[in-house]
Amino acid sequence: MSSFQQIHNKWTLKDAEDTYGIDAWGNGYFHIDKNGEVIVTPSGEKGGSKVSMMQIMQDIRERGWSLPVLLRFEGILYSRIKAINESFRKAIKEYKYTGDYRGVYPIKVNQQQQVIEELSTYGKEFHHGLEAGSKPELIAAMAFLNDPEALLICNGYKDEEFIDLGLSARKLGINCIFVIETVQEVQLILKRSEKLGIRPVLGLRMKLSSSGSGHWKESGGDRSVFGLNTYQVMQVVDDLKAENALDCLQLLHFHLGSQLPNIRDIRNAATEACRVYCGLAQEGAPMSMLDLGGGLAVDYDGSHTNSNSSCNYTLDEYARDMVEIIKGVVDEAELKHPRIITESGRATVAYYSVLLFNILEVSKFSVAGDLPEVEENSHELTSNIHYTAKSITAKNLQESFHDAIYYRDEIRTLFRHGQIGIRERATVEEIFWYTMLKIRERMGKLRQPPRDLEDLESALSDIYYGNLSVFQSIPDSWAIDQLFPLMPIHRLNEAPTRNGIIADITCDCDGKIDRFIDKTDVSPTLPLHELKDGEDYILGAFLVGAYQETLGDLHNLFGDTNVVGIRFDEDGELEYFHELEGDTVADVLEYVEYDPKDLVRRFREMAERAVKKQVISGPERKSIMALYQEGLRGYTYHEPENA
Ligand SMILES: *Cc1c(COP(=O)(O)O)cnc(C)c1O
């Protein structure tokens, strides 16, 4: 049901849930309460402590933070780690699997210290470890992972320093494993290990012939740029044998790509990897670990399908399928059940962060209510478009649509040639939009609207200007058209009466969101409410904890947003912690090599010249300088006016 139909009936909270699909993608963390506000239950459990997003918004504003603000819910992170570990525990029990499970969190998915710190604290209970793909990540991991039972998996290209660091970590009791990505790496690792007198534990990264679908399908499969093909795997085995080091090889790793929507692809890949694992054991390597990499998907649109923004399996199904497949293949080869490792990043942190932003203004699509009259002596084409507008019926929608576009374009050409005046052109444009509105009205009643009229919905939508930068805060929405759930966090007991798209404040034509989740398809507009005078209208972008925070760029120099961590203490009281001020204007200018002090000096000199030429007075110079310096210290986003 569209919001336009709903205003005629009584709008209920159920309608709000259906419109925004929150129960489908919220995964137990996000709901709508009876006041029509979005509430968060960080434990994801019925009866768990919960809080309204509007309450949070008011609390943090009172503490002096402006929107946009990124909220991180500690409890959600814990709940996700627990869910992943428990799914595997259950599956292992169900299948009488004799190996165990160890999760590792790939740092690159959200590298912020708060995340790594909370992960290593809450992960301890499950011996959840970390995955590092670069030197900085390894260095961060070494400082936070102090659980000898947890794993530290090192992927990526490794130089001598990387290797020395990892070997030293082993010496300190950290269970650090090097995953070999290239044939050449083996020699360097063995050389350094001999030099430092520390035996490494090695894994192989396998390039599988199976590949996944989804946005990232190129990162796995034969064409993947990472990992070893079968021939290279055997080369490494032979090299290790020659160096008397085959006993170091204990793990096989593959990573098919991220956000794998189809469980069939994952099953195929796991089966292929298992065969390789068994082959390596038969070659004499003391294999004991199978690392399934990442790829565990998040159901962003709640559709539970194999579309790119969703997945056709649950976490429990994923764990059960993996355990079942590994057991089957390994039993056949009469080998011990390996320890199962996954490197699930997205599924661990996506739910953790929510971006709140306010709407600054709305540019409404509107035309005067009635069909404009045309002058007696108008051009023939003007009379034609007028006639088209008058004679729309359910049967000629498509024809009227094309006719109106044709006449409008012809009139524009005549205008360019100076053959009709500006008033006549204005009348034609007005008639044109009137026609489009009438077509849309009638289209709403059709069961199967004509395909070429689909764009009409977005052409006739309002533009809501949001106080955010898409490039900084939800870059994947721009870069790879990924969908994120987006909705107002209040007024959900009122029917939304407008359809809008969101434009950000970067002034870039790509700085917009015009694809929204929808149960059956992608929707070009989002149902939204009319702005009320003097009242905030706050939207939330949900499930933005994975990949969005650090991929973001400084487009138009909008910097990091303010960040606030939120948790419940033992007594169930709400606690704000880890408040982090977003970038100031001076901060982002420094990123691009300006020196704020130098900027002030230059500007002061210019102001002084103006005083000298008597363009401004001394006191005016003072207040202009104060404004400039204040601006440098300020937030890069739109700040509320001083009361
Ligand atoms: C990115 C990456 C991951 C994380 O993948 P998700 O789909 O986010 O779980 C895991 N392992 C490796 C090697 C990666 O490059």
The ligand as an SDF file (V2000), in Angstrom:
LIG
                    3D

 15 15  0  0  0  0  0  0  0  0999 V2000
   37.4600   -8.3910    3.8330 C   0  0  0  0  0  0  0  0  0  0  0  0
   37.8570   -9.7120    4.2630 C   0  0  0  0  0  0  0  0  0  0  0  0
   37.0840  -10.4210    5.2060 C   0  0  0  0  0  0  0  0  0  0  0  0
   35.7610   -9.9090    5.7330 C   0  0  0  0  0  0  0  0  0  0  0  0
   34.7090  -10.2400    4.9090 O   0  0  0  0  0  0  0  0  0  0  0  0
   33.1800  -10.0240    5.3770 P   0  0  0  0  0  0  0  0  0  0  0  0
   32.4220  -10.3530    4.1730 O   0  0  0  0  0  0  0  0  0  0  0  0
   33.0590   -8.6210    5.8150 O   0  0  0  0  0  0  0  0  0  0  0  0
   32.9070  -10.9480    6.4950 O   0  0  0  0  0  0  0  0  0  0  0  0
   37.5470  -11.6350    5.6450 C   0  0  0  0  0  0  0  0  0  0  0  0
   38.7190  -12.1530    5.1910 N   0  0  0  0  0  0  0  0  0  0  0  0
   39.4780  -11.5030    4.2880 C   0  0  0  0  0  0  0  0  0  0  0  0
   40.7390  -12.1010    3.8300 C   0  0  0  0  0  0  0  0  0  0  0  0
   39.0800  -10.2720    3.7910 C   0  0  0  0  0  0  0  0  0  0  0  0
   39.8200   -9.6600    2.8700 O   0  0  0  0  0  0  0  0  0  0  0  0
  1  2  1  0
  2  3  1  0
  2 14  2  0
  3  4  1  0
  3 10  2  0
  4  5  1  0
  5  6  1  0
  6  7  2  0
  6  8  1  0
  6  9  1  0
 10 11  1  0
 11 12  2  0
 12 13  1  0
 12 14  1  0
 14 15  1  0
M  END
$$$$
